[in-house]
């Protein structure tokens, strides 16, 4: 929207310069023509400089996970949640009085998932999973194939491709 406004403002300034030139002539209106052209050029410079800043704003580092995917038994996608730009994500079952970001209430293994089962936190350029309910636990299978049980209250650093087991439900961080 700002680009359009800046472009329109530059066009209006150039039109004003043209009208002043036509009505007053170059000798009488040189100051006002110069001012209108200068302001128009500043708007054009602003237009291009804001584009460069905008491109940097939305740059996502290559190995940064952006999505959490619920997998079926054959590793197919059942559901997904966009996680880029978030700080914390609560995983569990939504029973009305709580607010979970990743609701696993309608999964095959919902009976093994606590209301607030685990939390994903983003800190120091990495995602961490933490078990916040010791009833059925949380495990992580790392990209090397090893599976680790997460101790209650002890966060585990995640990397792209890791699979989080919430009960028997599987979530992959991509």
DRENKE-367292 format. One line per field, with one value per residue: x, y, z of N, C-alpha, C in turn; residue number from 1. Coordinates in steps of 0.05 Angstrom, whole numbers, padded with zeros to 5 digits. Layout:
N
n_x	c(X / ...)
n_y	c(Y / ...)
n_z	c(Z / ...)
ca_x	c(X / ...)
ca_y	c(Y / ...)
ca_z	c(Z / ...)
c_x	c(X / ...)
c_y	c(Y / ...)
c_z	c(Z / ...)
k	c(NUM / ...)
This chain:
174
n_x	c(00017 / 00039 / 00075 / 00043 / 00020 / 00066 / 00082 / 00038 / 00041 / 00090 / 00077 / 00036 / 00067 / 00101 / 00062 / 00044 / 00090 / 00091 / 00043 / 00054 / 00097 / 00072 / 00033 / 00060 / 00109 / 00179 / 00215 / 00188 / 00167 / 00208 / 00228 / 00185 / 00175 / 00222 / 00219 / 00174 / 00192 / 00236 / 00211 / 00180 / 00221 / 00244 / 00202 / 00203 / 00255 / 00246 / 00208 / 00238 / 00278 / 00249 / 00229 / 00274 / 00285 / 00239 / 00244 / 00286 / 00261 / 00227 / 00259 / 00274 / 00316 / 00353 / 00354 / 00314 / 00260 / 00193 / 00143 / 00098 / 00080 / 00028 / 00033 / 00011 / 00008 / 00036 / 00072 / 00047 / 00017 / -00029 / -00048 / -00026 / 00012 / 00031 / 00090 / 00129 / 00156 / 00130 / 00131 / 00118 / 00085 / 00030 / 00016 / -00036 / -00101 / -00159 / -00207 / -00244 / -00240 / -00186 / -00131 / -00101 / -00050 / -00036 / -00082 / -00097 / -00142 / -00176 / -00148 / -00126 / -00102 / -00121 / -00139 / -00094 / -00069 / -00055 / -00092 / -00061 / -00005 / 00048 / 00098 / 00123 / 00178 / 00210 / 00274 / 00337 / 00347 / 00328 / 00283 / 00251 / 00227 / 00184 / 00162 / 00102 / 00067 / 00066 / 00040 / 00033 / 00078 / 00132 / 00168 / 00226 / 00247 / 00306 / 00341 / 00381 / 00358 / 00354 / 00315 / 00291 / 00269 / 00236 / 00250 / 00207 / 00196 / 00246 / 00274 / 00284 / 00326 / 00305 / 00312 / 00306 / 00266 / 00263 / 00222 / 00167 / 00138 / 00077 / 00045 / 00023 / 00017 / 00046 / 00088 / 00121 / 00175 / 00185)
n_y	c(-00024 / 00025 / 00031 / 00042 / 00091 / 00124 / 00122 / 00146 / 00197 / 00215 / 00218 / 00257 / 00302 / 00309 / 00321 / 00370 / 00400 / 00401 / 00429 / 00479 / 00495 / 00500 / 00540 / 00584 / 00588 / 00577 / 00616 / 00647 / 00608 / 00574 / 00561 / 00536 / 00494 / 00466 / 00452 / 00417 / 00376 / 00358 / 00339 / 00298 / 00264 / 00249 / 00217 / 00175 / 00154 / 00138 / 00099 / 00057 / 00047 / 00028 / -00020 / -00053 / -00058 / -00084 / -00134 / -00157 / -00161 / -00205 / -00250 / -00316 / -00357 / -00413 / -00464 / -00459 / -00483 / -00482 / -00504 / -00549 / -00615 / -00662 / -00731 / -00791 / -00864 / -00881 / -00842 / -00799 / -00734 / -00708 / -00663 / -00594 / -00541 / -00474 / -00448 / -00410 / -00349 / -00350 / -00354 / -00390 / -00452 / -00489 / -00557 / -00603 / -00624 / -00591 / -00573 / -00535 / -00499 / -00490 / -00464 / -00488 / -00489 / -00528 / -00572 / -00636 / -00665 / -00693 / -00735 / -00803 / -00824 / -00794 / -00804 / -00815 / -00768 / -00711 / -00654 / -00606 / -00622 / -00617 / -00567 / -00523 / -00483 / -00424 / -00403 / -00370 / -00376 / -00428 / -00484 / -00514 / -00571 / -00588 / -00629 / -00621 / -00649 / -00705 / -00753 / -00787 / -00776 / -00750 / -00760 / -00757 / -00768 / -00765 / -00740 / -00778 / -00826 / -00844 / -00850 / -00809 / -00804 / -00751 / -00718 / -00697 / -00628 / -00616 / -00585 / -00602 / -00593 / -00581 / -00601 / -00590 / -00638 / -00673 / -00718 / -00712 / -00746 / -00747 / -00777 / -00828 / -00801 / -00770 / -00716 / -00678 / -00634 / -00586)
n_z	c(00000 / 00016 / -00025 / -00069 / -00054 / -00051 / -00104 / -00130 / -00106 / -00127 / -00181 / -00180 / -00162 / -00207 / -00245 / -00225 / -00231 / -00288 / -00299 / -00275 / -00305 / -00355 / -00345 / -00320 / -00344 / -00357 / -00337 / -00298 / -00263 / -00245 / -00194 / -00167 / -00201 / -00196 / -00141 / -00141 / -00176 / -00146 / -00098 / -00121 / -00141 / -00092 / -00072 / -00109 / -00098 / -00045 / -00056 / -00081 / -00043 / 00001 / -00018 / -00019 / 00036 / 00052 / 00027 / 00056 / 00105 / 00103 / 00097 / 00106 / 00142 / 00115 / 00142 / 00180 / 00216 / 00193 / 00195 / 00227 / 00223 / 00225 / 00223 / 00190 / 00197 / 00152 / 00142 / 00116 / 00106 / 00152 / 00178 / 00185 / 00216 / 00214 / 00238 / 00237 / 00261 / 00309 / 00381 / 00422 / 00427 / 00445 / 00453 / 00451 / 00474 / 00456 / 00500 / 00508 / 00554 / 00555 / 00516 / 00462 / 00413 / 00376 / 00363 / 00380 / 00387 / 00353 / 00333 / 00320 / 00366 / 00409 / 00460 / 00489 / 00495 / 00533 / 00560 / 00561 / 00536 / 00515 / 00501 / 00452 / 00447 / 00422 / 00422 / 00423 / 00367 / 00356 / 00360 / 00416 / 00450 / 00503 / 00556 / 00588 / 00616 / 00653 / 00645 / 00596 / 00568 / 00525 / 00466 / 00423 / 00358 / 00328 / 00269 / 00259 / 00270 / 00322 / 00382 / 00434 / 00500 / 00530 / 00589 / 00642 / 00644 / 00623 / 00570 / 00501 / 00446 / 00380 / 00311 / 00241 / 00210 / 00253 / 00291 / 00333 / 00386 / 00413 / 00460 / 00422 / 00375 / 00319 / 00304 / 00257 / 00250 / 00204)
ca_x	c(00000 / 00057 / 00087 / 00023 / 00018 / 00090 / 00082 / 00018 / 00052 / 00111 / 00063 / 00023 / 00088 / 00109 / 00040 / 00044 / 00112 / 00083 / 00023 / 00067 / 00113 / 00054 / 00018 / 00077 / 00133 / 00203 / 00228 / 00173 / 00160 / 00230 / 00231 / 00163 / 00179 / 00245 / 00209 / 00156 / 00208 / 00252 / 00194 / 00173 / 00244 / 00246 / 00183 / 00213 / 00277 / 00233 / 00195 / 00258 / 00292 / 00231 / 00227 / 00297 / 00282 / 00217 / 00254 / 00302 / 00243 / 00214 / 00279 / 00274 / 00341 / 00349 / 00349 / 00295 / 00234 / 00170 / 00118 / 00094 / 00063 / 00018 / 00037 / -00003 / 00025 / 00052 / 00086 / 00032 / 00007 / -00057 / -00053 / -00002 / 00010 / 00053 / 00102 / 00150 / 00149 / 00117 / 00150 / 00110 / 00063 / 00020 / 00005 / -00053 / -00128 / -00176 / -00232 / -00261 / -00230 / -00158 / -00124 / -00078 / -00044 / -00038 / -00103 / -00096 / -00166 / -00190 / -00130 / -00131 / -00091 / -00129 / -00143 / -00067 / -00058 / -00066 / -00103 / -00037 / 00014 / 00075 / 00101 / 00146 / 00187 / 00231 / 00294 / 00364 / 00347 / 00322 / 00258 / 00255 / 00202 / 00184 / 00139 / 00090 / 00048 / 00082 / 00023 / 00040 / 00105 / 00140 / 00193 / 00235 / 00264 / 00324 / 00346 / 00399 / 00342 / 00352 / 00291 / 00297 / 00246 / 00241 / 00244 / 00188 / 00207 / 00272 / 00271 / 00301 / 00329 / 00295 / 00323 / 00288 / 00264 / 00257 / 00194 / 00159 / 00117 / 00059 / 00032 / 00031 / 00014 / 00073 / 00090 / 00148 / 00182 / 00196)
ca_y	c(00000 / 00048 / 00035 / 00056 / 00119 / 00138 / 00124 / 00166 / 00223 / 00223 / 00225 / 00283 / 00322 / 00313 / 00335 / 00398 / 00413 / 00406 / 00450 / 00505 / 00502 / 00508 / 00564 / 00606 / 00589 / 00569 / 00639 / 00656 / 00586 / 00555 / 00553 / 00517 / 00470 / 00452 / 00440 / 00395 / 00354 / 00347 / 00322 / 00274 / 00247 / 00237 / 00196 / 00153 / 00143 / 00124 / 00075 / 00036 / 00039 / 00013 / -00046 / -00068 / -00064 / -00103 / -00161 / -00167 / -00166 / -00231 / -00270 / -00339 / -00373 / -00438 / -00487 / -00452 / -00497 / -00464 / -00519 / -00573 / -00632 / -00687 / -00753 / -00816 / -00887 / -00884 / -00816 / -00779 / -00710 / -00707 / -00634 / -00579 / -00515 / -00456 / -00441 / -00389 / -00324 / -00354 / -00358 / -00413 / -00468 / -00510 / -00580 / -00619 / -00627 / -00568 / -00582 / -00512 / -00480 / -00484 / -00455 / -00501 / -00481 / -00552 / -00588 / -00664 / -00678 / -00710 / -00755 / -00831 / -00829 / -00771 / -00813 / -00816 / -00740 / -00695 / -00629 / -00591 / -00644 / -00608 / -00540 / -00517 / -00455 / -00414 / -00387 / -00370 / -00386 / -00457 / -00494 / -00533 / -00584 / -00593 / -00644 / -00606 / -00667 / -00730 / -00777 / -00805 / -00770 / -00739 / -00771 / -00744 / -00784 / -00746 / -00747 / -00801 / -00850 / -00849 / -00839 / -00801 / -00797 / -00725 / -00717 / -00676 / -00602 / -00613 / -00580 / -00616 / -00577 / -00594 / -00593 / -00596 / -00666 / -00688 / -00726 / -00710 / -00765 / -00738 / -00803 / -00842 / -00783 / -00762 / -00690 / -00673 / -00606 / -00582)
ca_z	c(00000 / 00017 / -00052 / -00086 / -00045 / -00059 / -00134 / -00137 / -00097 / -00146 / -00205 / -00175 / -00162 / -00235 / -00259 / -00215 / -00245 / -00315 / -00299 / -00269 / -00329 / -00376 / -00338 / -00313 / -00361 / -00343 / -00323 / -00275 / -00245 / -00243 / -00166 / -00160 / -00217 / -00183 / -00116 / -00148 / -00187 / -00124 / -00081 / -00137 / -00141 / -00065 / -00070 / -00125 / -00083 / -00023 / -00067 / -00086 / -00018 / 00019 / -00030 / -00010 / 00064 / 00054 / 00019 / 00079 / 00128 / 00101 / 00091 / 00124 / 00139 / 00101 / 00160 / 00201 / 00212 / 00189 / 00196 / 00244 / 00207 / 00237 / 00205 / 00194 / 00199 / 00128 / 00140 / 00101 / 00120 / 00160 / 00183 / 00189 / 00229 / 00207 / 00263 / 00234 / 00273 / 00335 / 00404 / 00438 / 00416 / 00463 / 00440 / 00468 / 00464 / 00463 / 00512 / 00512 / 00573 / 00551 / 00489 / 00451 / 00386 / 00360 / 00375 / 00371 / 00398 / 00333 / 00322 / 00327 / 00392 / 00426 / 00488 / 00502 / 00495 / 00555 / 00552 / 00554 / 00537 / 00510 / 00491 / 00435 / 00452 / 00405 / 00437 / 00412 / 00339 / 00354 / 00373 / 00438 / 00459 / 00532 / 00566 / 00611 / 00629 / 00655 / 00643 / 00573 / 00559 / 00499 / 00456 / 00398 / 00341 / 00314 / 00241 / 00258 / 00276 / 00351 / 00395 / 00461 / 00517 / 00542 / 00618 / 00649 / 00650 / 00611 / 00542 / 00481 / 00422 / 00356 / 00285 / 00218 / 00204 / 00277 / 00296 / 00362 / 00393 / 00434 / 00463 / 00398 / 00353 / 00309 / 00292 / 00246 / 00247 / 00176)
c_x	c(00017 / 00070 / 00069 / 00021 / 00042 / 00091 / 00062 / 00028 / 00073 / 00097 / 00049 / 00044 / 00097 / 00087 / 00039 / 00066 / 00105 / 00062 / 00035 / 00083 / 00095 / 00041 / 00037 / 00102 / 00158 / 00216 / 00214 / 00169 / 00182 / 00233 / 00210 / 00165 / 00201 / 00236 / 00192 / 00172 / 00225 / 00235 / 00186 / 00196 / 00249 / 00227 / 00191 / 00237 / 00266 / 00220 / 00215 / 00273 / 00275 / 00227 / 00250 / 00295 / 00260 / 00227 / 00270 / 00284 / 00232 / 00233 / 00278 / 00300 / 00334 / 00341 / 00329 / 00269 / 00211 / 00143 / 00120 / 00073 / 00055 / 00020 / 00019 / 00017 / 00044 / 00069 / 00073 / 00022 / -00022 / -00065 / -00026 / -00008 / 00035 / 00064 / 00122 / 00140 / 00135 / 00138 / 00144 / 00086 / 00055 / 00008 / -00011 / -00080 / -00144 / -00202 / -00250 / -00250 / -00201 / -00154 / -00099 / -00075 / -00047 / -00058 / -00103 / -00120 / -00179 / -00171 / -00137 / -00123 / -00099 / -00131 / -00116 / -00054 / -00071 / -00076 / -00081 / -00014 / 00043 / 00075 / 00126 / 00153 / 00210 / 00249 / 00321 / 00365 / 00342 / 00296 / 00266 / 00228 / 00206 / 00159 / 00128 / 00068 / 00061 / 00065 / 00031 / 00066 / 00107 / 00166 / 00200 / 00253 / 00280 / 00329 / 00365 / 00384 / 00339 / 00327 / 00298 / 00271 / 00253 / 00232 / 00226 / 00203 / 00235 / 00269 / 00292 / 00302 / 00320 / 00310 / 00303 / 00289 / 00259 / 00228 / 00188 / 00136 / 00102 / 00040 / 00041 / 00027 / 00042 / 00071 / 00118 / 00152 / 00196 / 00203)
c_y	c(00025 / 00053 / 00050 / 00085 / 00135 / 00142 / 00146 / 00194 / 00233 / 00232 / 00252 / 00306 / 00329 / 00328 / 00364 / 00413 / 00420 / 00428 / 00478 / 00514 / 00512 / 00535 / 00588 / 00609 / 00583 / 00592 / 00646 / 00633 / 00566 / 00544 / 00531 / 00492 / 00453 / 00438 / 00415 / 00371 / 00342 / 00329 / 00296 / 00254 / 00234 / 00214 / 00171 / 00139 / 00127 / 00098 / 00052 / 00028 / 00023 / -00015 / -00064 / -00076 / -00085 / -00131 / -00173 / -00175 / -00194 / -00254 / -00291 / -00354 / -00401 / -00461 / -00481 / -00467 / -00477 / -00478 / -00543 / -00590 / -00657 / -00709 / -00777 / -00839 / -00891 / -00858 / -00796 / -00757 / -00713 / -00677 / -00621 / -00552 / -00499 / -00445 / -00418 / -00362 / -00326 / -00359 / -00383 / -00426 / -00489 / -00532 / -00596 / -00622 / -00603 / -00578 / -00558 / -00491 / -00474 / -00475 / -00469 / -00492 / -00505 / -00571 / -00616 / -00680 / -00697 / -00730 / -00783 / -00837 / -00807 / -00779 / -00814 / -00788 / -00724 / -00668 / -00609 / -00609 / -00635 / -00579 / -00538 / -00488 / -00448 / -00396 / -00391 / -00384 / -00416 / -00462 / -00515 / -00545 / -00591 / -00608 / -00629 / -00623 / -00695 / -00755 / -00796 / -00798 / -00759 / -00752 / -00756 / -00764 / -00765 / -00757 / -00771 / -00827 / -00856 / -00836 / -00833 / -00794 / -00771 / -00726 / -00693 / -00651 / -00597 / -00609 / -00595 / -00599 / -00594 / -00584 / -00601 / -00625 / -00683 / -00694 / -00726 / -00729 / -00754 / -00761 / -00820 / -00826 / -00773 / -00735 / -00686 / -00643 / -00603 / -00553)
c_z	c(00000 / -00010 / -00070 / -00080 / -00054 / -00089 / -00142 / -00129 / -00117 / -00172 / -00202 / -00175 / -00191 / -00251 / -00250 / -00229 / -00274 / -00317 / -00294 / -00293 / -00351 / -00370 / -00333 / -00331 / -00344 / -00327 / -00298 / -00254 / -00240 / -00214 / -00160 / -00177 / -00205 / -00158 / -00122 / -00159 / -00164 / -00106 / -00096 / -00137 / -00114 / -00062 / -00086 / -00110 / -00059 / -00033 / -00070 / -00061 / 00000 / 00008 / -00020 / 00019 / 00068 / 00047 / 00042 / 00102 / 00127 / 00094 / 00113 / 00121 / 00130 / 00120 / 00182 / 00196 / 00211 / 00192 / 00214 / 00230 / 00223 / 00216 / 00211 / 00196 / 00175 / 00122 / 00121 / 00118 / 00127 / 00164 / 00187 / 00202 / 00222 / 00233 / 00261 / 00246 / 00300 / 00356 / 00419 / 00426 / 00436 / 00447 / 00459 / 00456 / 00474 / 00474 / 00519 / 00531 / 00570 / 00522 / 00480 / 00422 / 00367 / 00374 / 00363 / 00382 / 00379 / 00321 / 00332 / 00356 / 00412 / 00455 / 00503 / 00504 / 00517 / 00544 / 00545 / 00558 / 00535 / 00501 / 00474 / 00441 / 00432 / 00420 / 00424 / 00384 / 00337 / 00368 / 00394 / 00445 / 00489 / 00540 / 00590 / 00624 / 00629 / 00651 / 00621 / 00560 / 00530 / 00491 / 00430 / 00384 / 00324 / 00286 / 00238 / 00264 / 00305 / 00363 / 00424 / 00476 / 00531 / 00571 / 00623 / 00657 / 00639 / 00581 / 00525 / 00456 / 00398 / 00331 / 00264 / 00212 / 00229 / 00280 / 00325 / 00366 / 00417 / 00439 / 00440 / 00373 / 00345 / 00295 / 00282 / 00243 / 00221 / 00171)
k	c(1 / 2 / 3 / 4 / 5 / 6 / 7 / 8 / 9 / 10 / 11 / 12 / 13 / 14 / 15 / 16 / 17 / 18 / 19 / 20 / 21 / 22 / 23 / 24 / 25 / 26 / 27 / 28 / 29 / 30 / 31 / 32 / 33 / 34 / 35 / 36 / 37 / 38 / 39 / 40 / 41 / 42 / 43 / 44 / 45 / 46 / 47 / 48 / 49 / 50 / 51 / 52 / 53 / 54 / 55 / 56 / 57 / 58 / 59 / 60 / 61 / 62 / 63 / 64 / 65 / 66 / 67 / 68 / 69 / 70 / 71 / 72 / 73 / 74 / 75 / 76 / 77 / 78 / 79 / 80 / 81 / 82 / 83 / 84 / 85 / 86 / 87 / 88 / 89 / 90 / 91 / 92 / 93 / 94 / 95 / 96 / 97 / 98 / 99 / 100 / 101 / 102 / 103 / 104 / 105 / 106 / 107 / 108 / 109 / 110 / 111 / 112 / 113 / 114 / 115 / 116 / 117 / 118 / 119 / 120 / 121 / 122 / 123 / 124 / 125 / 126 / 127 / 128 / 129 / 130 / 131 / 132 / 133 / 134 / 135 / 136 / 137 / 138 / 139 / 140 / 141 / 142 / 143 / 144 / 145 / 146 / 147 / 148 / 149 / 150 / 151 / 152 / 153 / 154 / 155 / 156 / 157 / 158 / 159 / 160 / 161 / 162 / 163 / 164 / 165 / 166 / 167 / 168 / 169 / 170 / 171 / 172 / 173 / 174)
